[in-house]
């Protein structure tokens, strides 16, 4: 198993940012500096912008809902383009797209997720990330965007916290590239290390209002069972990762070959 922490990019105002490269795959190591993942970039500071720009990212794929993106628009360097890919457009009530409610009314948000309901809702959301038409269209556009020979520089994809919609994008991509399942899960779970410290103020505020942080941790972090639900849906619906890419996302065998050539 490989250490994901050395791929983390420590930019305080761009939490949960890391390089997908550096992991071993079937045909060699995944290239660094090609694609990154992160949480939302609405708080990218002037002080941190040069460090972000130095990564060479020229295209940002935003997996959030239209409402999320409008509420907290990305702050990006001038030479970076943004592509909207609302993968949960067909499921606007998804718990992954409603984390903004936590800040507005922590007590009501926590009450709606108590008694193990959070885990169940997230597992269902992860199945949606594989089966919803909007998810299939959004992730297809993401893959084709990454493969576009006219695209310059590195790419980055993100959602609000960079853990669910972003988590499936990263997990499916790494799996498609032949990364071992243990390393795929380790990259996924690295979010608990990289993101939760940045969310400590949210937890402290919720606690000050009488909300137990243990109720919120399944919401603000990630768990094996969430990603397992997505892979289970993938196997039920498409059989294999290549089936997901071809039958689900409509990629060709040539697209998949180019993807593996680009990354390894």
DATAMO-V140048 format. One record per pair of residues at least 6 apart in sequence whose C-alpha atoms are under 8 Angstrom apart, sorted by sequence separation. I is the first residue (numbers start at 1). J is the second residue. D is the distance in whole Angstrom. If there is no record, write none. Layout:
# DATAMO-V140048
I&J&D, I&J&D
This chain:
# DATAMO-V140048
11&17&7, 23&29&6, 24&30&6, 88&94&7, 129&135&5, 130&136&7, 145&151&7, 159&165&6, 175&181&7, 206&212&8, 207&213&6, 234&240&7, 235&241&8, 238&244&5, 245&251&6, 246&252&6, 9&16&8, 10&17&7, 22&29&6, 23&30&5, 62&69&8, 102&109&6, 128&135&7, 129&136&8, 158&165&8, 159&166&6, 206&213&7, 234&241&7, 237&244&8, 246&253&8, 8&16&8, 9&17&5, 21&29&8, 22&30&5, 101&109&7, 102&110&8, 158&166&5, 8&17&6, 9&18&5, 21&30&5, 22&31&6, 88&97&8, 146&155&7, 157&166&7, 175&184&7, 238&247&7, 8&18&4, 9&19&7, 20&30&8, 21&31&5, 22&32&6, 174&184&6, 203&213&6, 234&244&7, 238&248&7, 7&18&5, 8&19&6, 21&32&4, 245&256&8, 7&19&5, 20&32&7, 21&33&7, 7&20&7, 19&32&6, 20&33&8, 21&34&7, 171&184&6, 203&216&8, 7&21&7, 19&33&6, 20&34&8, 21&35&7, 171&185&8, 7&22&7, 19&34&8, 20&35&6, 19&35&6, 20&36&6, 19&36&5, 20&37&7, 171&188&7, 18&36&6, 19&37&7, 170&188&8, 17&36&7, 18&37&6, 17&37&6, 18&38&7, 60&80&7, 62&82&7, 64&84&8, 65&85&8, 66&86&7, 2&23&7, 16&37&8, 17&38&4, 58&79&7, 59&80&6, 60&81&6, 61&82&6, 62&83&6, 63&84&7, 64&85&7, 65&86&5, 167&188&6, 199&220&8, 16&38&5, 17&39&7, 33&55&7, 58&80&4, 59&81&5, 60&82&5, 61&83&5, 62&84&5, 63&85&5, 64&86&5, 65&87&7, 15&38&6, 16&39&6, 33&56&8, 57&80&7, 58&81&6, 59&82&6, 60&83&6, 61&84&6, 62&85&6, 63&86&5, 64&87&7, 65&88&7, 14&38&7, 15&39&6, 53&77&7, 59&83&7, 61&85&7, 62&86&7, 63&87&6, 64&88&8, 65&89&6, 196&220&7, 14&39&7, 15&40&8, 163&188&8, 196&221&7, 14&40&7, 95&121&7, 96&122&7, 195&221&8, 14&41&6, 49&76&8, 65&92&8, 94&121&8, 95&122&7, 13&41&8, 49&77&7, 163&191&6, 14&43&7, 68&97&7, 96&125&7, 162&191&8, 192&221&5, 13&43&6, 14&44&6, 42&72&6, 44&74&8, 95&125&7, 139&169&7, 191&221&7, 192&222&6, 13&44&5, 42&73&5, 43&74&7, 44&75&6, 94&125&6, 191&222&7, 13&45&6, 41&73&8, 42&74&4, 43&75&7, 44&76&7, 65&97&7, 41&74&5, 42&75&5, 64&97&7, 189&222&6, 40&74&7, 41&75&6, 161&195&8, 188&222&8, 189&223&7, 13&48&7, 41&76&7, 189&224&8, 12&48&8, 129&165&7, 11&48&7, 91&128&8, 126&164&7, 126&165&8, 129&168&7, 185&224&7, 11&51&7, 88&128&8, 11&52&7, 88&129&7, 91&132&8, 87&129&7, 90&132&7, 126&168&8, 185&227&8, 90&133&7, 88&132&8, 90&134&6, 89&134&6, 88&134&6, 89&135&8, 87&134&5, 88&135&6, 86&134&7, 87&135&4, 86&135&8, 87&136&7, 87&137&7, 87&138&5, 86&138&6, 87&139&7, 85&138&5, 85&139&8, 85&141&8, 85&142&8, 163&221&8, 164&222&8, 163&222&7, 168&227&7, 167&227&8, 168&230&8, 97&160&8, 176&241&6, 175&241&7, 176&242&7, 96&164&7, 96&165&8, 172&241&7, 63&138&8, 87&165&8, 61&142&7, 177&259&8, 177&260&6, 177&263&8, 177&264&8, 59&151&8, 68&160&8, 59&152&8, 58&152&6, 59&153&8, 61&155&8, 63&157&7, 64&158&8, 58&153&5, 59&154&7, 60&155&6, 61&156&6, 62&157&6, 63&158&6, 64&159&5, 57&153&6, 58&154&6, 59&155&5, 60&156&5, 61&157&5, 62&158&5, 63&159&5, 64&160&6, 56&153&6, 57&154&4, 58&155&6, 59&156&6, 60&157&6, 61&158&6, 62&159&6, 122&219&8, 56&154&6, 57&155&5, 60&158&8, 55&154&8, 57&156&7, 103&202&7, 107&206&7, 119&218&6, 106&206&6, 118&218&6, 119&219&8, 126&226&6, 130&230&6, 110&211&7, 114&215&6, 118&219&6, 126&227&7, 129&230&7, 63&165&7, 107&209&7, 113&215&7, 123&225&7, 127&229&6, 128&230&8, 131&233&7, 63&166&7, 106&209&8, 107&210&7, 123&226&5, 126&229&6, 127&230&5, 130&233&7, 131&234&8, 107&211&6, 122&226&6, 123&227&8, 126&230&5, 130&234&6, 106&211&7, 110&215&6, 124&229&7, 127&232&8, 110&216&7, 123&229&6, 127&233&6, 131&237&8, 119&226&8, 123&230&8, 147&255&7, 140&249&5, 139&249&7, 140&250&7, 140&251&7, 147&258&7, 136&248&6, 137&249&7, 147&259&6, 136&249&6, 147&262&8, 36&154&8, 38&156&7, 40&158&6, 34&153&8, 35&154&6, 36&155&6, 37&156&5, 38&157&7, 39&158&5, 40&159&6, 34&154&5, 35&155&5, 36&156&4, 37&157&5, 38&158&5, 39&159&6, 40&160&5, 33&154&6, 34&155&6, 35&156&5, 36&157&7, 37&158&6, 38&159&7, 39&160&5, 40&161&6, 35&157&8, 39&161&4, 40&162&7, 38&161&8, 39&162&4, 38&162&5, 39&163&7, 37&162&7, 38&166&8, 37&166&7, 37&170&7, 16&161&8, 16&162&6, 30&177&8, 20&170&7, 26&177&7, 27&178&8, 25&177&6, 26&178&5, 25&178&5, 26&179&7, 20&174&8, 25&179&4, 24&179&6, 25&180&7, 23&179&7, 24&180&8, 23&183&7, 16&191&6, 17&194&8, 16&194&5, 15&194&7, 16&195&5, 15&195&6, 1&182&6, 2&183&6, 1&183&6, 4&186&7, 3&186&8, 4&187&6, 15&198&7, 2&186&8, 1&186&8, 5&190&7, 4&190&7, 8&194&8, 34&263&7, 31&263&5, 30&263&5, 31&264&6, 30&264&5, 29&264&6, 28&264&6, 27&264&7, 25&264&8, 21&263&8
